[in-house]
Amino acid sequence: MTSLQPPNQNTPVFVGPYDTNSSDRNVVVCRADGSLTAPQPCRSPRAMHRFVEHERPDTDLDDPTQIYWADHPGKWPHEH
């Protein structure tokens, strides 16, 4: 994970940098208790949604204030 914007209680989801040399983006979630998950490689928005739902079910991924994209919001490497 980079030092750009760590996940926190207000912005609980961090999506790591877009990398065309990888088929995934790493996602880190700040759980309700304040602990952070290990970076989880997610290959698609669906995989990210499943991971976030498991780790922090109250997160609204349609709310742009709850997710921090390191770059290229909404883009996934396999879509290039």
N, C-alpha and C positions, 0 to 999 in steps of 0.2 A: 504494500500500500504506500502511496506517496504521502507527503506532508501537506497536500493541498487543502483538504477539508475533512478532518476525521469525522465519522458519524457521531452524532450526539442525540440527546433526547428530542430536540426540535427538528433535526434533519437526520432521521435514523438510518437512512440508506446511502451508502457510498458506492458508486459504480466507477471502477478504475478506468484507466486510460484505454482508448481504442488502439488496438495494435493489429495491423493487417497480417503480421506474422503469427498470429494466434487465432484460434477459432473461438475463444472465450473472452469474456470480460470478467475480471474479479469483482465480486460484490461483498461488501462488509456491512453488517447490520449491528446497530446499537440496540441491544435488547432492553426491555422495560426496566430491568434491574440495573442498567448502565453498563453491563459487560458487553464486550465486542466479540462478534464471531470471528473465526479465522476467515481469511479471504476464501470465498467459494467461487470456483470458475463456473460461469453461467454462459451457455452457448446461445441463448435466445431470451426474449422477453418472458416467455412462458416459464423457462427454467428459473429466471430471476424472481418472478411472481411466486412460484412454489416455494423457493428458498425463503423469501421475505415472509410469506404467510406462515411458514413453519416457525421462524425465529421471532417474529413480531407481528402477530395476526391483526393488530389494530392499525397497521400502517395503510394509508391511502396512497397508492402509487399513482393515482390520477391527480394528486395534489403536488405540484412542482416544488413546493417548499419542503416536502418530506424526502426528497431524493436529490442527491448531489451527484452530478455527472462530471468526472474529471475533464472530459472533453466530448465532443460529438454526441450530444444528448439523443437518446433513442436509437442510435446506430449500433449495429452488431457486426463483427468482422466477417461473418459468412455472407453478409448482404452486399459486400463491395463488388 
